[in-house]
Every structure is written in structure tokens, then in C-alpha cells.
Amino acid sequence: MHIPRPRGRGAFNLENPGDTFLDLRGWGKGDLWVNGHCLGRFWDIGPTQTAYAPGCWLRPGKNEIVILDLLGPRQSGIAGLEKPILDALRPELDFASVRRPAARLSLDSATPVYSASFAPGPDTQEVKLSAPASGRFFCLESLNAHDGRPFAAVAELDLLGADGKPISHDGWTIAYVDSEERAGEDGSAENAIDGQTANFWHTQWSAAQPNHPHQLVLDLGKSQIISGFRYVPRQSEGAGRIKDYRIYVGENLVRK
């Protein structure tokens, strides 16, 4: 059976309905329904690649399937399998890594607006810059970690405006990151600005372990006056809590 559009309907015929697992490996990310019953969400990065369709929700003859795919399918076919696929992780299909444009860090002629050390532990730390700085890009450069290992991690970053209050994250993107773990866990840089302290940006550790310095650059979408920032370290036990760091703010920290 084929669904002709990313958001569409299809139908299939059955002679003897029974429990089955719908193969969604050719699809992107979304939800699906069979005969009006929601089978749940799917995402091609896995590890689950099938949707369980109970036999009691199927009927002899024509059955309707509706799929909402927010990314669009690579292949629009769907087949029923006897066994589920529960362990096929495909991080290379994570759309976040595809959407981020290639960029080159340009700090050679830049001067840090602030240099200091974070306190150890998981507590949120608020830092006031020596003087307000203006720019579209904000760069946190990690020079080392409290445990002496080569990793850096950030659970959340908030920037403070001229009035000392947090700046809205609306329009923010990751302009550049030197390293991020995507195979062993979701350590993508977007985790540092998603408003959730339970996840975090983490530099690569599974296939390689690049050493400090590590840079994370935020694109604020427009020039902003920054008087300080709040840093939330990784909350769970583990590596990556930053010790010494430098801050850069400017208009040309990243080149595409």
C-alpha cells in the first residue's frame, strides 16, 4: 500500500485480520491512525521502526490508514510485519543535523568580553559581564572541565539583556558548535537552548573524544545588548561540567 502525500489517507484490504506491526522505516516523523484508532507517534531515527496494530482494530475487507508525516517520507509504502523492529537506531537521520547550515568559527581577531571559572556542582549560575556587549552572536568557549576530562556539556543557556532580564529565545539557532554527541546519546547543541534542563549539549565521546577548547555559538537572529547570562550545568552525574571559560559577543563570530 502507498500513501501519495506526506499528509494523506490510504486503504488496504484484509481477508483474515490479526495483530500486525506496520513497517515505517521509509517515513519521517509524525503520527498515524488505522480505522480511526491512533497507533502512536513514529520517528525514523528509532530505535522503534514499527507501529503495533491490534487485530481487534482491523476488519475483514477495506481498512483505512491516515498518516501525518511532518518531514515527508523517503518511501511511501507500508507493509505489515510479523515481528516489531525495536532496536534500529538511526541518528544520521536526525533532521536537526540536516537543517543546520555549515559554518566556520571566526575568533582569530575577536577579543573575549569576559573570562572566568564556573563553580563546581549542578546549581544554576548567573554571570554579569564586566560591561554590556552588543552583537548577534554569543559564544561560550569551554577551556577545561572540573573533572579534567576532555568533554563539555551545557543543560541550558539564558542571556540577560540591558535591563538584566532574560532575553526571549524566539528566533535563536545554533550558529556553530565544534563537537556534539549524536550516536551514543542525543547530545545535540540545540538542547542547550530548548528550555529543558533534563537534556543537554554534550561534546562527542562515542567515536572520538576531541579535547578542549570547545565552542558553542548562538545566533540570536539580530543584534542584542547582553549584560550577562545564566548557565545551567549538566544536571545528571557525569562528565562535561565546565570549569574555565571565555565569552565572545559580536557580529562576525561565524562565517558561512
N, C-alpha and C positions, 0 to 999 in steps of 0.2 A: 504494500500500500504506500502511496506517495501523497504528501500534503503539499499543495502547489505554492503556498505562500508562507512566510515566517509566522503570520498570524492567520490561521485558517482552519478549515474543517476537512475531514476526510471520513471514509467509511470502509469497513471490511466485513466480510461475511464469514460466519462460523456454522459448522454442522453440529459439533459437539462441544459446547462451551466448557472451559475448565480453567483452573489457575494458570496464569502465564506471566512472563516478565518481558516487558516491552523494551527492545534494544534502542537506546537513544544516543549511541556513540556518534552519529552523524549530525546531531543537533547541538545548539549552543547553550543558552541559559534561559530558563523560563518555567512554565507550569503546563500541565496537561490534564485533560478530563476525558473520561470514557463513559458514554451514556449518561452524562450529567454528573458523574462522580469524579471528584478531584483526586488524582493519583499522587499529587505532590509536586515538589519542585525538582528540577534537574539542572545540572551544570556539567559541561563536558570535561572540566578539569578533574572530576571524580572526587573520591575514589569510586562512588556508586555510578554505574553507567546504565542501569536499568530501572524501570518503574514496575512495581508489582500491581497486577490487575487481577483481583479476586474473581474466581469463576462465577460467584453469585451476582456480580455486577455485569456479567456478559450474558448474551442471549442468543439463541439459535437465529440464524439469518443475519440481517443487517445490524451492525453496531457502529455508533458514531464516535469519532475521536476529534477533540479540539486541542490545538497546541498554540500556546503563546510563547514565542521564542524572541527574546529581547535582542539577541545578537544576529539571528538568522542562521539557518542550517548550512552545513557544507554539503550534506546529502539529506534529501527529504524523505528517504524511505524509513519504514519502521517494520520490524519483524518481531514475532513472539518467540521467546526462548524458554527452554525447559528449566534452566537454572539462572539465578541472578549473577550479575557482574558487580562485585562489591569491593574490589581491590585494584582497580585500574586508575592510578593517579597520573594525570597528565598536566603538570604545572606549566608546560610550554604553551598551553592553550589559554592561559590566563589573559583575558583581554586587557588588563591594566598595563601589562608589559608591552602590548602591541600599540596601545594608544599613545604612550609617552614618546615624544619625538626625540631623536638622537640630539645630544648637546655636548658641548665641550666646556669644561671649567676654565675660567679665566681669572685667576687670583694673583698672577705674577706682579701686576702693578697696583694691586689693591692693598690697602692698609687695614688691619683689624680695627674695628671700633671698640672692641672690648676683649680682654683676655683674663681668665680666672680659672678657678677649680670648683667643681661641684662637690658638695658634701656627700659622703657615702650613705647608702641606705635608699629606701623606696619612696621617701617623702617628696612631695612636690616642692620645687624650689623656684622662688621668684627673684629675678635679677634685674636691677636697674642699671642701665648703661651710664657711663660717665657723663655723656651728653647725648641728647636725642640725635638720631641719624635718619637720613631720608634716602629712600630707594625702593625700587620694585622687587629686588631680590634680597633674601635673608639667608645667610649661610652659617650653619653651625659646623665647625670643624673640630672633630674629636682628635686629641693628640695622644691620649692613652686611656686606660681603664683602671678602675680601682683594684681589680684582681690581677693586673699585669698581663692579661691575655690580649690577643690582637683584635678583639671584637668591640663594636659599638652598638648600642641599642637605645631607642627612644620610644616611650609609650605615647607621649603627646607633647606637642609644642603649641603654645599660645603666645602671640605677640601683643605687646601693650602699646597703645597709641600715645599721642601727645598728651592726652588727658589722664594717662595712667590706666585706662580701662582696656580690656581685651578687644582686639580688632576682630571683626567678623571673618570667618573662614570662607565666606562666599567668594567664589572665583579663584581660590587658591589651587595651585597644582604643584607637582614636583618638577622643578626645572632640571635638576641634576642630582644623582646620587652615585657615589663611586662604587658602592658594593651593596648588595641586598640578597638575602637568602630566599630562594623560591622553590628549591627542591625538597629539602628536609622539613621545611615548615613555611608558613606564609609570613615571611619577614619583609614584605614589600614596604617601600618608603611611604606609600600613602597611609599606612597605619599610624604614622606619626601625626597626622592632621585630621583623622576621621572622628574625633570626639570620643573615642573608646579607649580607655586606659588598660583594658584587659589584653589587647593585642599591641604589637609594637614593630617598629622597623628594627631589623637585625642584619648586620653585615654577614656576608657569606661565610658558611662554616662547613657545609657538607662536602662539596667538591674541591674547594680551595679555602684558604684562610689568609686573605691579604691583611697586611699589617697596617697600623696607623701611619699617617693620619687618614681619617675618614671624613668625607664631606657630604652634608645633606643641604640642598639649596631649595628654598621655597620661592615660587613665583607668585607674588601677591596680586597679579593682574594689573596693578597700577602702582605708581609711586606712593609710598606711605611714610609718615613720620613715625618712627619707632623709638620709644623711650625705654623699653625693657622687654622681658619675655618670661614666660613660665615654662619650666622643664619638668616633665614627669618621667622619672627613670622607669626602666622595666620593673613591673610590679612582682612578677613571679621570681623565684630564686633562679639564678643562672648568671651567665656571663653578659657583658655588654654595658654595665653601668659606667658612664663616662666620668673621668677624673678631670684632667686638664683640657681646656678647650679655648677656641678663638671664635669670635663673631665678626662676620663681614656683612655690611649693608651697602648696596649700591645699585646702579642702573645697568651695569655691564659685567656682572659676575659670571654670566653664562653666555656662550655664543653657540648658535645653531649652524 
